[in-house]
Amino acid sequence: MSQQQISLPAKLINGGIAGIVGVTCVFPIDLAKTRLQNQRRGQQVYKSMMDCLVKTVRSEGYFGMYRGAAVNLTLVTPEKAIKLAANDFFRHHLAKDGKGLTVFKEMLAGCGAGMCQVIVTTPMEMLKIQLQDAGRLAAQQQKPVMMTPTKLVVTNAVLSRSYNSGMVISAPRAVSATQIAKELVQTQGIQGLYKGLGATLMRDVPFSIVYFPLFANLNRLGKPSPEASSPFYWAFLSGCAAGSTAAVAVNPCDVVKTRLQSLNKGASEETYSGVVDCVSKIMQKEGPSAFLKGAGCRALVIAPLFGIVQVMYFVGVGEYILDNSPLRLLGP
């Protein structure tokens, strides 16, 4: 099925369903990625992805692995829909006389898609990270951290208490994404939800520039003829391969974004004034390897997510829903 023949509502439905299914399947790995990326040298609570997941289940229960999932499930539909629809829109307008796009134009279309999606991605990530990282902060603060009274820092009233003895002990209280969003808007205005916008653009624009052209060319290799579609399994594998490659390529930007968007800091964890300051401090204190933290987790999250997206396009779920419901009035 040619993507140019798919209506916009069908694209939105396909992207939304794929996002919901994908997030449900891989969200625990995404939570591990966030916690691993936020760890500082000498303050490691988790040794690896599996260690993080096991400790999370033990301390927070099974559903602890899905902290922040509600935000993702709510906003992933418009996010993925905007990303996929925008890419198709730009590809369509960059194509001349139905001819194939050059790699440069494919990258340009991906760039446009990445710039469009941050409207939803930035606040979604902002809220999700606070909820995902709360368990790491609580676990870190349950380990006594001895400091001199003059260096004692209270990072957040919700997550920690300080005592004159210099021992930091956690006092976690459950907060919701709605509470966090309300507090941010009240104290900082709407721009509070868009903290880390620059870092998000740094991650998502290059990701889309790598992903969409790579997928299109890998998928093209599986077509039995120029006019035919690639097989079901080939579309899935192409989506997985392109997604994981792009995810690892932009992981350094994802680490910077995660650090900037984390409002609550553990004891002795530094704060950052911006992208340049964040990159500089990470390089000085943790070395270049810190920019690859969570890269494996991110590849495991993105690969099936975008593989599922391509399967939704291949199967034509959005078209089926439109053709068999009152929503067909929205079709072309």
N, C-alpha and C positions, 0 to 999 in steps of 0.2 A: 504493500500500500504506500503510495507516495504521500509524503507529509504535506506537500503543497495542496493535496486534495482534501485535507482534513480541516473542518470548520474550526473557528476560534473557540466556540463553546466546548467542542469535543476535545480540543487541546487542553483547555482548562480542567476538564473532568479527568482526562488521562493523567495530567500532571498532579492533580490533587490526590487521586486514588493512589498513585504510585508513591507519593510523598508519605501518605498516612501508613500504607503497608510497610514501606521501607523503614520509616522511623520506628514503628512498633517492633520490627525485627531487630534492629541494630542499636537502639537507644542505649542499652547498658554499656556497649562498647564506647559510645560517644561520651557517656558520663566518665568512664575510665580515662578517656583521652583528655578531658578537661582537667581532671584531678592530677594526672601525671604532668601535664603542661604547667600547672600552677605550683608544682613542688619546687622548692629552692634547694640548692646544694647544702648538705648537712642537716636538712629538715625533712628527709624523705619518710613519708608514712607508708608509701606503697613501692614495692620493688619492680612490679611489672603489671601488665593488664590483668592477668589472672589473679595475681595477689590483690589487686585493687578490688576486683569483683567479689572475691571470696570474703575479704574484710568488710566490704560494704554490706553483703548479705548477713554476715554475723552481727554487725553492729546496728544496722538499720532495717534488716528484714529484706525479703525478696523485692518488695515494692520500693525499697530504697534505691534500687538500681534505676528506677524510673522517675527519680526526682527531676522535675522540670519538663517531663514528657508532655504534660497537658499544654504547656506553652507551644511546644513544637507541633503537636498534633493540631492545635488551633490555627497556627500561622503557616505551617508547612504547605498547606494547600495553595493559598495565594502566592507564597514564595516560589514554589516549583512551577506553578501555572504561569506566573509572570516570566520566569527565566526561560521556560520552553517556548512560550508563545512569542516572547520578544525575539528570541533567536530565529524562529521561523519567519517572523515579520521582517527582520533585517535581511535574512537570506533571500527572501522573496524579492525585496526591493533592490537588493544588490545584484541580482541575477539579470542578465540581459538576453532578451529574446529566448528565454527558456534554456540558455546554455548553462553548463555547470560553472560553479564558482571556483575562482582561483583560491589557493590556500590563504593568501593575504586577505581576500574578501571574507573567507570563512572565519578567519581570526577577527576581522572587524565586526562581523555579526555577533560573534561570541563576546567581544568587548562591550557592545551595546547591551546585550542580554545581562551581563554582569553588573553594569551600571544601573540597570532598571531594577534588578532584584533587591538591591541594598535598601530600598524603601521599606521593605518588610523584614529583610534579613537582620538588619542592625538591631532594632528593638527586640526581635525574637531571640537573638543570641545574647543580648544584654540581660534579659530576664532569665533565660535558661541557665546561663553561667552562674548567676547568684545562687540558684537553687541546687545546681549540680555540685558546686564547690563547698556548700555549707557542711556537708558530711566530712570533707577533708579537714576543714578548719576545726571542727569539733574533735576529730580524732587526733589532730596535731596538738591541740591545746589540752587534751586529757593527759598527754605526756608532760610532766613537770619541766618547765623551761626556766632555769635559774638565771636571773639577770639582776644587775644592780638596780636599786630603786630609781636611780636617775634615768635609767634606760628603759624602765617599764613602760610599755605602751598598751593602751586599751584600743584594740583595733575596731571593735564594734560592740555597742551596748547589747545588742541582741545575742551575739555569739560568745562574748567573753566577759569575765570579771577580773579585776586586778586586786592584788593584796599587797600590803606594805612589805610582806616577806619576799616579794619578788617572784612569786609562783603564779603562773597563768593557768587558770582552770576554766574549762568551758561551761557555759550555761545556755545551751542551745534552746531556742524556741522556734517552733514551726512558723514559717511565714509563707505566704502565697505570692504568686506572680502578680496578682491584682494589688496586693498590699505594696509590693515593691514598686510597681508602676505608678500607683497613686502617690507614694511618697516622693518618687523622682520628679513627677510632674509638679507637685506642690512646691518642692524646694528648688528645682532647677528649670522648671518649664518643660516643654516638649523636647527641647534639646537634650535633656537629661537621658531620654530614652535612646538618643543617637550618639552617646559617648562611644568613641572608637569607630566612628563612621569612616575616617580616613584609612584606618587599618583594615576595616571590612572591605573597602574598595580595593586596597592593596592585595587582599586575598582573593576576592570573588572575580574581579576583572581578569587577572592572569589565569585563574582557574578556568573560566569560560573560554578564554583565548586558546588554552591548551586542549580543553575537553572536546568542544564541539567540532573543530576541524579533525582532531584525532579520531573521534568516533565516526565521523562521516567517511573518512578514508579507510578505516578498519572495516566498517560495515560494507563499504563498496567492494572490498576484496572477497566477500562471501557471496556476492550476487552471481548466480549462474549466467546471467546476461545483463547488459546495461539497463534493459527495461524492466527486468524482474526484481522482486524483493529478495533480500537475503533471508536465509532460513531463520526460524524462530530462535534456535540455540545460538546462532551466529550473532544476532542482534543483541542477545543477552550478554554473551561473552565480550562483544565489542564495547558495550556500555560499561561492563565491569573493568575491562582493561584500560579504557580511556579515563574512567573515573578515578581508579586507583593511581594511575600515573599522574594525573593532574593534582590529585590530593597531596601526594608526596612532594611534588614540585613546589607547591605553595605552602607547605607546612611551616616554614619559618615565619611567614606572614600570619599564619593562624596562631602560632605561639604568642606573637606580639599582640594580636587582637585579643586573645584570651586574657593576657596579663593586664592590658589596658582596661578591659571591661569588668574586671573583678573588683567590685567596690570594697569588699571585706577582705582585710589582710590578716594573716597570722602574725604571731609575735616575731618581731625583728624583720618582717618582710618589707622590702622597700616599695615605695610608690613611684609612679612615673608621671611626668608632666606631658608626655606626648610620644609619638612614634620614635623619633630620633633618640630621645632620652631613654626610652625602653630598650631599644636595640643596643645602645651604648652600655647601659648597666648590665644587661644580660651577657654581652661579650666580655666585660671586665670581670664580672663575678662568677660566671658559670661556664664561659667558654663557648666556642661555636657549636659544640655538640648539643647545647641546650635548645637550639633552634630546631632540632629533630625530635624533641620530646613528643611522644604521642603520634609519631608519623605512621607507625604500624597500625595503631588503633584507627587513625583517620582513614587509612587505605581500606581497612576492613569495614568501616562505616560507609564510605562513599561508593565502593565497588558494587555491592549488591543494590544500593539505593538507586544508582543510575542504570544498573542492569534491569531492575524492575521497571524503571521509567520506560525503557525501550521496549520491554515486553508489553506494557500497556498500549503503546503505540501499535505494536505488531498485532496484538489480539483485537484491538479496536473497541475497547471497553466503552470509551466515551461515545463512539458512534452508535453502539448497541443501545446505550441508555437513551440517547437522543431519539433514536428511531422507535423506541418502545415505551415512551412516556410522553406526557404533555410537554416536556422540555424540547421535543422535536420542533416546536414553533420557533426555537432560538437558532435552528440550523440555517444554512445558506439557502 
